[in-house]
Amino acid sequence: MTRNKQRTTAKYNTLKKLNDTQKKLNTIITALENGIYNDTTQSCMLELESIKADLSAKIEIDKLK
């Protein structure tokens, strides 16, 4: 696999993970809107927000390359 193709694949995978993470966050937001709030939803939401921040940072760093 060429270096350029590897970069493209890595960027695609990062964007896909970010999209999947956002979908999960949207599901939790819907649950919150429906009154479902507990330690588990809070924990999941915090973990997903952290993952989202990490992935977003990675995407920004990749843009600079």
Phi, psi and omega in degrees: 000136180286160181298320180296319179294322178298317178297316180298317179296318179296318178296317178300315181297320179295316178297321179295316178297320178296316178297316178297320179296317180296322177298318179295319177297319178298324177295318179293320178299318177298318178298317179297318178297334178268009175088010180267106179218124177205184182300325182292314179296321179296314180298314179298317181297315180296319179295315180294323178296322178294315178299316180300316179298317179297315180294319178298319178297318179298319179297317179296320178296318180297328178295330182281346182279000000 
